[in-house]
Amino acid sequence: MAMKRTRTPWMKAGDFGRSLARGIGVNLLVSDMAAMEAFCRDVLGADIIYADEDFAAIELLGSVFMLHADHSYLDNAMTGTIAGAETRGAGIELRLYDANPDAVEAAARDHGHIVLAGAIDKPHGLRESYVVGPDGYIFVPSAPLAG
């Protein structure tokens, strides 16, 4: 691993890994840590648990996910999957249940991000929008429709 971090992390990687809840985890490889951290905080309304040049732990809607800088994955099997990729996560929707799609859409526009689809009521009982974050990841905030 190639690390750019110059300070001591807030906890040891092994301790953090063991602290994660059971279930599904999300880890996003990103080319620009500061841009994705700002998007998560300013557009999605996430809390930044910890962030540095290599890694970030993000809390959003009661779940924790991680960001890893591309350079921190140089000796990881995932490295080849991102080499030369203009858009990451093609075909994957990062669905944010019980997030206000109108508010996220507005924040995305305010911060200069692409809104792929504005907020609309869908037949499956959710109001949702599609927002493109740094590196092309698609975030889908949604809220249940009444009745």
KOLVO-901346 format. One record per residue (C-alpha): x, y, z; residue number from 0. Coordinates in nm, 3 decimals. Layout:
<atoms>
[[X, Y, Z], NUM] ...
</atoms>
This chain:
<atoms>
[[0.000, 0.000, 0.000], 0] [[0.120, 0.349, -0.083], 1] [[0.007, 0.590, 0.187], 2] [[0.024, 0.969, 0.179], 3] [[-0.102, 1.006, 0.537], 4] [[0.129, 1.213, 0.755], 5] [[-0.063, 1.199, 1.082], 6] [[-0.166, 0.918, 1.312], 7] [[-0.510, 0.774, 1.221], 8] [[-0.788, 0.803, 1.474], 9] [[-0.780, 0.426, 1.530], 10] [[-0.589, 0.121, 1.409], 11] [[-0.721, -0.031, 1.085], 12] [[-0.772, -0.370, 1.251], 13] [[-0.974, -0.218, 1.534], 14] [[-1.194, -0.031, 1.288], 15] [[-1.248, -0.342, 1.076], 16] [[-1.354, -0.544, 1.379], 17] [[-1.595, -0.265, 1.484], 18] [[-1.802, -0.281, 1.164], 19] [[-2.155, -0.419, 1.197], 20] [[-2.270, -0.731, 1.016], 21] [[-2.439, -0.684, 0.683], 22] [[-2.335, -0.525, 0.357], 23] [[-2.047, -0.281, 0.343], 24] [[-1.959, -0.030, 0.075], 25] [[-1.607, 0.081, -0.010], 26] [[-1.558, 0.334, -0.289], 27] [[-1.222, 0.374, -0.461], 28] [[-1.182, 0.742, -0.543], 29] [[-0.937, 0.952, -0.742], 30] [[-0.988, 1.266, -0.534], 31] [[-1.050, 1.209, -0.163], 32] [[-1.126, 1.573, -0.083], 33] [[-1.385, 1.602, -0.361], 34] [[-1.570, 1.285, -0.260], 35] [[-1.557, 1.375, 0.110], 36] [[-1.705, 1.717, 0.030], 37] [[-1.976, 1.558, -0.188], 38] [[-2.071, 1.315, 0.090], 39] [[-2.088, 1.594, 0.348], 40] [[-2.230, 1.883, 0.143], 41] [[-2.465, 1.702, -0.095], 42] [[-2.563, 1.380, 0.083], 43] [[-2.556, 1.525, 0.436], 44] [[-2.316, 1.262, 0.568], 45] [[-2.105, 1.289, 0.881], 46] [[-1.733, 1.242, 0.830], 47] [[-1.614, 1.011, 1.108], 48] [[-1.253, 1.033, 0.995], 49] [[-1.076, 1.141, 0.678], 50] [[-0.720, 1.180, 0.555], 51] [[-0.543, 1.163, 0.219], 52] [[-0.577, 0.782, 0.203], 53] [[-0.899, 0.681, 0.377], 54] [[-1.230, 0.811, 0.507], 55] [[-1.501, 0.657, 0.722], 56] [[-1.840, 0.811, 0.646], 57] [[-2.167, 0.779, 0.844], 58] [[-2.482, 0.825, 0.640], 59] [[-2.838, 0.737, 0.742], 60] [[-2.717, 0.512, 1.024], 61] [[-2.468, 0.317, 0.810], 62] [[-2.094, 0.346, 0.773], 63] [[-1.913, 0.323, 0.443], 64] [[-1.554, 0.386, 0.339], 65] [[-1.357, 0.578, 0.083], 66] [[-1.010, 0.464, -0.021], 67] [[-0.781, 0.670, -0.242], 68] [[-0.665, 0.496, -0.559], 69] [[-0.302, 0.521, -0.448], 70] [[-0.379, 0.327, -0.128], 71] [[-0.490, 0.028, -0.339], 72] [[-0.177, -0.009, -0.553], 73] [[-0.112, -0.366, -0.436], 74] [[-0.481, -0.467, -0.418], 75] [[-0.661, -0.690, -0.668], 76] [[-0.906, -0.406, -0.740], 77] [[-0.633, -0.188, -0.894], 78] [[-0.677, -0.337, -1.242], 79] [[-1.051, -0.275, -1.242], 80] [[-1.011, 0.102, -1.213], 81] [[-0.711, 0.151, -1.443], 82] [[-0.821, 0.391, -1.715], 83] [[-1.184, 0.395, -1.601], 84] [[-1.353, 0.727, -1.662], 85] [[-1.665, 0.633, -1.463], 86] [[-1.658, 0.401, -1.165], 87] [[-1.929, 0.162, -1.056], 88] [[-2.108, 0.140, -1.391], 89] [[-2.447, -0.020, -1.333], 90] [[-2.438, 0.017, -0.955], 91] [[-2.687, 0.238, -0.773], 92] [[-2.593, 0.347, -0.423], 93] [[-2.947, 0.371, -0.286], 94] [[-2.999, 0.600, 0.012], 95] [[-3.327, 0.501, 0.174], 96] [[-3.512, 0.763, 0.376], 97] [[-3.301, 1.044, 0.233], 98] [[-3.481, 1.351, 0.099], 99] [[-3.443, 1.326, -0.281], 100] [[-3.547, 1.687, -0.338], 101] [[-3.295, 1.821, -0.087], 102] [[-3.013, 1.604, -0.224], 103] [[-3.098, 1.710, -0.580], 104] [[-3.092, 2.079, -0.479], 105] [[-2.761, 2.040, -0.295], 106] [[-2.609, 1.857, -0.591], 107] [[-2.710, 2.140, -0.824], 108] [[-2.584, 2.403, -0.576], 109] [[-2.243, 2.230, -0.562], 110] [[-2.214, 2.182, -0.939], 111] [[-2.277, 1.807, -0.956], 112] [[-2.472, 1.631, -1.230], 113] [[-2.834, 1.544, -1.160], 114] [[-2.903, 1.246, -1.382], 115] [[-3.275, 1.246, -1.296], 116] [[-3.464, 1.497, -1.084], 117] [[-3.688, 1.393, -0.796], 118] [[-4.002, 1.213, -0.910], 119] [[-4.264, 0.985, -0.755], 120] [[-4.210, 0.630, -0.881], 121] [[-4.465, 0.347, -0.912], 122] [[-4.271, 0.134, -0.663], 123] [[-4.374, 0.369, -0.380], 124] [[-4.067, 0.589, -0.353], 125] [[-3.984, 0.944, -0.449], 126] [[-3.626, 0.942, -0.577], 127] [[-3.363, 1.131, -0.771], 128] [[-3.037, 1.022, -0.933], 129] [[-2.724, 1.224, -0.857], 130] [[-2.374, 1.167, -0.997], 131] [[-2.089, 1.206, -0.751], 132] [[-1.716, 1.237, -0.809], 133] [[-1.574, 0.950, -1.016], 134] [[-1.921, 0.886, -1.163], 135] [[-2.080, 0.692, -0.878], 136] [[-2.460, 0.715, -0.891], 137] [[-2.640, 0.796, -0.565], 138] [[-3.018, 0.748, -0.544], 139] [[-3.174, 0.923, -0.244], 140] [[-3.532, 0.809, -0.189], 141] [[-3.821, 0.860, 0.050], 142] [[-4.140, 0.654, 0.081], 143] [[-4.457, 0.797, -0.069], 144] [[-4.758, 0.844, 0.157], 145] [[-5.023, 0.571, 0.158], 146] 
</atoms>
